[in-house]
């Protein structure tokens, strides 16, 4: 007789524990789903903003491709300049306003060919720092021609061309990278949004089903 009330009390405590755990899992699942959905929406918004901001900044620079920025035209120029072992662009921005990351990257690749044409096929590290009396590059300050006004060695202006090219091409390629990051953010945002929605559906579906423990009947009282 005394065992029956104790067993009923124990069963009641078990049911309360099950209900508490069910409530924690329920609200925890809903909170996790909401967070995933919020992060997904935020990622999509930030990604889209990044792409638009990058394109707006490119538009402000008013960059337009020159007529020779086609694969066939630049190939003829490179051959005429005697350039060898140079990767020639396969894209085209001739006469187009550069206002997207892909166009910026394409424009930068043409700038490299133009710079090589201006420096005789030499990159920055291959050129001497100064010019001698014959106008040839040299890194020996003693052999460099002297400026008649200042007496300083005459600098090699071709190196300045590379400095300018490096600055501009880096900015253009960074625009391309920024746009790709924006696209990645949108894709990740969509993925997080779908995962969050799917997780929420699973949680709500589980809430509608009563736990097996709740559905189980209480133990019958022992007959005297």
SELOKOL-5209 format. One record per residue (C-alpha): residue number from 1; residue in one letter; x, y, z. Coordinates in Angstrom, 3 decimals, always signed. Example, Ala and Ser with C-alpha at 12.3 -4.5 7.8 and 13.67 -1.06 7.14 Angstrom:
<vexnus>
[vexnu 1, A, [+12.300, -4.500, +7.800]],
[vexnu 2, S, [+13.670, -1.060, +7.140]],
</vexnus>
This chain:
<vexnus>
[vexnu 1, X, [+0.000, +0.000, +0.000]],
[vexnu 2, X, [+2.730, +2.487, +0.921]],
[vexnu 3, X, [+4.621, +1.729, -2.307]],
[vexnu 4, X, [+1.805, +3.002, -4.525]],
[vexnu 5, X, [+1.938, +6.713, -3.493]],
[vexnu 6, X, [+5.729, +6.700, -3.726]],
[vexnu 7, X, [+5.583, +5.201, -7.217]],
[vexnu 8, X, [+2.998, +7.758, -8.323]],
[vexnu 9, X, [+5.117, +10.605, -6.934]],
[vexnu 10, X, [+8.163, +9.273, -8.747]],
[vexnu 11, X, [+6.198, +9.038, -11.966]],
[vexnu 12, X, [+4.973, +12.612, -11.562]],
[vexnu 13, X, [+8.537, +13.857, -11.101]],
[vexnu 14, X, [+9.568, +11.994, -14.248]],
[vexnu 15, X, [+6.772, +13.612, -16.250]],
[vexnu 16, X, [+7.793, +17.066, -15.022]],
[vexnu 17, X, [+11.394, +16.396, -16.037]],
[vexnu 18, X, [+10.307, +15.259, -19.487]],
[vexnu 19, X, [+8.120, +18.339, -19.917]],
[vexnu 20, X, [+10.942, +20.662, -18.818]],
[vexnu 21, X, [+13.430, +19.092, -21.234]],
[vexnu 22, X, [+10.854, +19.244, -23.997]],
[vexnu 23, X, [+10.287, +22.939, -23.319]],
[vexnu 24, X, [+14.031, +23.675, -23.335]],
[vexnu 25, X, [+14.570, +21.831, -26.613]],
[vexnu 26, X, [+11.534, +23.507, -28.131]],
[vexnu 27, X, [+12.503, +27.077, -27.367]],
[vexnu 28, X, [+16.190, +26.383, -27.988]],
[vexnu 29, X, [+15.360, +25.002, -31.417]],
[vexnu 30, X, [+13.144, +27.965, -32.243]],
[vexnu 31, X, [+15.850, +30.407, -31.077]],
[vexnu 32, X, [+18.517, +28.646, -33.171]],
[vexnu 33, X, [+16.248, +28.722, -36.220]],
[vexnu 34, X, [+15.539, +32.429, -35.801]],
[vexnu 35, X, [+19.260, +33.169, -35.433]],
[vexnu 36, X, [+20.094, +31.206, -38.600]],
[vexnu 37, X, [+17.360, +32.999, -40.531]],
[vexnu 38, X, [+18.498, +36.400, -39.217]],
[vexnu 39, X, [+22.122, +35.719, -40.144]],
[vexnu 40, X, [+21.028, +34.507, -43.569]],
[vexnu 41, X, [+19.039, +37.655, -44.255]],
[vexnu 42, X, [+21.872, +39.815, -42.923]],
[vexnu 43, X, [+24.432, +38.050, -45.110]],
[vexnu 44, X, [+22.272, +38.531, -48.206]],
[vexnu 45, X, [+21.747, +42.225, -47.465]],
[vexnu 46, X, [+25.435, +42.896, -46.748]],
[vexnu 47, X, [+26.528, +40.948, -49.836]],
[vexnu 48, X, [+24.138, +42.850, -52.093]],
[vexnu 49, X, [+25.220, +46.155, -50.557]],
[vexnu 50, X, [+28.885, +45.285, -51.100]],
[vexnu 51, X, [+28.339, +44.533, -54.781]],
[vexnu 52, X, [+26.370, +47.747, -55.359]],
[vexnu 53, X, [+28.891, +49.850, -53.415]],
[vexnu 54, X, [+31.806, +48.437, -55.419]],
[vexnu 55, X, [+30.056, +49.139, -58.701]],
[vexnu 56, X, [+29.086, +52.646, -57.623]],
[vexnu 57, X, [+32.717, +53.435, -56.763]],
[vexnu 58, X, [+33.901, +52.109, -60.119]],
[vexnu 59, X, [+31.305, +54.210, -61.920]],
[vexnu 60, X, [+32.553, +57.352, -60.152]],
[vexnu 61, X, [+36.026, +56.826, -61.661]],
[vexnu 62, X, [+34.577, +57.090, -65.203]],
[vexnu 63, X, [+36.915, +54.461, -66.639]],
[vexnu 64, X, [+36.344, +53.559, -70.294]],
[vexnu 65, X, [+38.192, +50.878, -72.211]],
[vexnu 66, X, [+40.408, +52.091, -75.069]],
[vexnu 67, X, [+39.752, +50.848, -78.642]],
[vexnu 68, X, [+42.679, +48.399, -78.491]],
[vexnu 69, X, [+41.251, +46.529, -75.501]],
[vexnu 70, X, [+40.150, +43.543, -77.527]],
[vexnu 71, X, [+42.007, +40.208, -77.759]],
[vexnu 72, X, [+42.857, +40.636, -81.437]],
[vexnu 73, X, [+43.979, +44.267, -81.158]],
[vexnu 74, X, [+46.181, +43.747, -78.093]],
[vexnu 75, X, [+47.769, +40.659, -79.675]],
[vexnu 76, X, [+48.828, +42.726, -82.705]],
[vexnu 77, X, [+50.232, +45.472, -80.446]],
[vexnu 78, X, [+52.184, +42.974, -78.337]],
[vexnu 79, X, [+53.726, +41.404, -81.419]],
[vexnu 80, X, [+54.639, +44.807, -82.815]],
[vexnu 81, X, [+56.291, +45.759, -79.498]],
[vexnu 82, X, [+58.242, +42.507, -79.485]],
[vexnu 83, X, [+56.717, +41.239, -76.252]],
[vexnu 84, X, [+57.180, +37.540, -75.539]],
[vexnu 85, X, [+56.042, +35.241, -72.748]],
[vexnu 86, X, [+53.210, +37.612, -71.861]],
[vexnu 87, X, [+49.735, +36.435, -70.910]],
[vexnu 88, X, [+47.381, +38.340, -73.181]],
[vexnu 89, X, [+43.797, +39.117, -72.120]],
[vexnu 90, X, [+40.959, +37.093, -73.617]],
[vexnu 91, X, [+38.197, +39.453, -72.471]],
[vexnu 92, X, [+37.124, +42.727, -74.089]],
[vexnu 93, X, [+36.227, +46.137, -72.641]],
[vexnu 94, X, [+36.883, +48.301, -75.711]],
[vexnu 95, X, [+34.615, +51.355, -75.610]],
[vexnu 96, X, [+32.826, +50.072, -72.487]],
[vexnu 97, X, [+32.501, +51.844, -69.176]],
[vexnu 98, X, [+34.185, +49.840, -66.435]],
[vexnu 99, X, [+31.548, +49.561, -63.716]],
[vexnu 100, X, [+31.704, +45.913, -62.568]],
[vexnu 101, X, [+34.345, +43.822, -60.852]],
[vexnu 102, X, [+34.818, +41.553, -63.873]],
[vexnu 103, X, [+35.339, +44.529, -66.174]],
[vexnu 104, X, [+37.795, +46.058, -63.697]],
[vexnu 105, X, [+39.855, +42.858, -63.665]],
[vexnu 106, X, [+39.803, +42.759, -67.468]],
[vexnu 107, X, [+40.886, +46.411, -67.700]],
[vexnu 108, X, [+43.779, +45.741, -65.305]],
[vexnu 109, X, [+45.035, +42.899, -67.506]],
[vexnu 110, X, [+45.189, +45.265, -70.503]],
[vexnu 111, X, [+46.993, +47.854, -68.392]],
[vexnu 112, X, [+49.758, +45.350, -67.742]],
[vexnu 113, X, [+50.329, +44.817, -71.462]],
[vexnu 114, X, [+50.368, +48.574, -72.072]],
[vexnu 115, X, [+52.891, +49.040, -69.265]],
[vexnu 116, X, [+55.153, +46.325, -70.679]],
[vexnu 117, X, [+54.993, +48.040, -74.049]],
[vexnu 118, X, [+56.093, +51.313, -72.426]],
[vexnu 119, X, [+59.005, +49.683, -70.564]],
[vexnu 120, X, [+60.262, +47.505, -73.372]],
[vexnu 121, X, [+58.979, +44.311, -71.796]],
[vexnu 122, X, [+60.691, +44.857, -68.446]],
[vexnu 123, X, [+58.996, +44.642, -65.079]],
[vexnu 124, X, [+59.849, +46.865, -62.125]],
[vexnu 125, X, [+62.528, +44.593, -60.650]],
[vexnu 126, X, [+64.359, +44.338, -63.985]],
[vexnu 127, X, [+64.829, +48.067, -64.499]],
[vexnu 128, X, [+67.709, +50.139, -63.180]],
[vexnu 129, X, [+67.046, +52.942, -60.739]],
[vexnu 130, X, [+68.822, +55.612, -62.787]],
[vexnu 131, X, [+69.685, +56.601, -66.357]],
[vexnu 132, X, [+73.288, +57.052, -67.556]],
[vexnu 133, X, [+74.590, +59.635, -70.038]],
[vexnu 134, X, [+73.375, +57.494, -72.942]],
[vexnu 135, X, [+69.861, +57.166, -71.531]],
[vexnu 136, X, [+70.346, +53.541, -70.532]],
[vexnu 137, X, [+69.142, +52.179, -67.223]],
[vexnu 138, X, [+71.626, +51.523, -64.438]],
[vexnu 139, X, [+71.447, +50.868, -60.723]],
[vexnu 140, X, [+74.990, +52.194, -60.171]],
[vexnu 141, X, [+74.668, +55.708, -58.820]],
[vexnu 142, X, [+78.247, +56.501, -59.857]],
[vexnu 143, X, [+77.446, +55.773, -63.508]],
[vexnu 144, X, [+74.159, +57.664, -63.478]],
[vexnu 145, X, [+73.798, +60.988, -65.293]],
[vexnu 146, X, [+73.467, +63.990, -63.019]],
[vexnu 147, X, [+70.674, +66.541, -63.094]],
[vexnu 148, X, [+72.338, +69.864, -64.080]],
[vexnu 149, X, [+70.139, +71.807, -61.663]],
[vexnu 150, X, [+70.239, +69.639, -58.567]],
[vexnu 151, X, [+73.241, +67.409, -59.201]],
[vexnu 152, X, [+71.169, +64.383, -58.186]],
[vexnu 153, X, [+71.212, +61.174, -60.252]],
[vexnu 154, X, [+68.636, +61.157, -63.059]],
[vexnu 155, X, [+65.889, +58.679, -62.093]],
[vexnu 156, X, [+64.554, +56.061, -64.468]],
[vexnu 157, X, [+61.072, +57.359, -65.281]],
[vexnu 158, X, [+59.999, +53.958, -66.602]],
[vexnu 159, X, [+60.002, +52.665, -63.037]],
[vexnu 160, X, [+57.452, +55.332, -62.137]],
[vexnu 161, X, [+55.184, +53.915, -64.816]],
[vexnu 162, X, [+55.251, +50.580, -63.018]],
[vexnu 163, X, [+54.498, +52.216, -59.680]],
[vexnu 164, X, [+51.451, +53.913, -61.170]],
[vexnu 165, X, [+50.350, +50.716, -62.904]],
[vexnu 166, X, [+50.712, +48.699, -59.695]],
[vexnu 167, X, [+48.585, +51.149, -57.711]],
[vexnu 168, X, [+45.813, +51.295, -60.303]],
[vexnu 169, X, [+45.750, +47.573, -61.095]],
[vexnu 170, X, [+45.691, +46.700, -57.398]],
[vexnu 171, X, [+42.637, +48.911, -56.893]],
[vexnu 172, X, [+40.900, +47.377, -59.908]],
[vexnu 173, X, [+41.663, +43.803, -58.872]],
[vexnu 174, X, [+40.519, +44.593, -55.342]],
[vexnu 175, X, [+37.191, +45.706, -56.812]],
[vexnu 176, X, [+36.886, +42.334, -58.506]],
[vexnu 177, X, [+37.705, +40.556, -55.246]],
[vexnu 178, X, [+35.207, +42.683, -53.319]],
[vexnu 179, X, [+32.464, +41.847, -55.783]],
[vexnu 180, X, [+33.248, +38.115, -55.540]],
[vexnu 181, X, [+33.082, +38.357, -51.742]],
[vexnu 182, X, [+29.674, +39.996, -52.088]],
[vexnu 183, X, [+28.455, +37.138, -54.286]],
[vexnu 184, X, [+29.811, +34.621, -51.768]],
[vexnu 185, X, [+27.975, +36.454, -48.976]],
[vexnu 186, X, [+24.689, +36.209, -50.876]],
[vexnu 187, X, [+25.161, +32.497, -51.569]],
[vexnu 188, X, [+26.023, +31.811, -47.918]],
[vexnu 189, X, [+23.058, +33.912, -46.815]],
[vexnu 190, X, [+20.681, +31.874, -48.955]],
[vexnu 191, X, [+22.167, +28.660, -47.528]],
[vexnu 192, X, [+21.763, +29.881, -43.927]],
[vexnu 193, X, [+18.230, +31.045, -44.668]],
[vexnu 194, X, [+17.223, +27.651, -46.069]],
[vexnu 195, X, [+18.857, +25.784, -43.167]],
[vexnu 196, X, [+17.130, +28.038, -40.632]],
[vexnu 197, X, [+13.718, +27.597, -42.253]],
[vexnu 198, X, [+14.197, +23.832, -42.517]],
[vexnu 199, X, [+15.297, +23.581, -38.894]],
[vexnu 200, X, [+12.287, +25.629, -37.776]],
[vexnu 201, X, [+9.936, +23.352, -39.684]],
[vexnu 202, X, [+11.460, +20.316, -37.978]],
[vexnu 203, X, [+11.173, +21.901, -34.538]],
[vexnu 204, X, [+7.553, +22.940, -35.030]],
[vexnu 205, X, [+6.747, +19.492, -36.387]],
[vexnu 206, X, [+8.268, +17.873, -33.303]],
[vexnu 207, X, [+6.245, +20.147, -31.006]],
[vexnu 208, X, [+2.989, +18.953, -32.532]],
[vexnu 209, X, [+3.819, +15.332, -31.729]],
[vexnu 210, X, [+3.507, +14.416, -28.072]],
[vexnu 211, X, [+6.526, +12.712, -26.602]],
[vexnu 212, X, [+6.127, +9.003, -26.137]],
[vexnu 213, X, [+6.689, +9.404, -22.446]],
[vexnu 214, X, [+3.735, +11.774, -22.128]],
[vexnu 215, X, [+1.477, +9.424, -24.028]],
[vexnu 216, X, [+2.358, +6.391, -21.881]],
[vexnu 217, X, [-0.284, +5.540, -19.242]],
[vexnu 218, X, [+0.524, +5.866, -15.566]],
[vexnu 219, X, [+1.127, +2.606, -13.698]],
[vexnu 220, X, [-2.060, +1.100, -12.289]],
[vexnu 221, X, [-2.561, +1.008, -8.555]],
[vexnu 222, X, [-1.952, -2.329, -6.947]],
[vexnu 223, X, [-5.052, -4.174, -5.809]],
[vexnu 224, X, [-5.410, -4.934, -2.133]],
</vexnus>
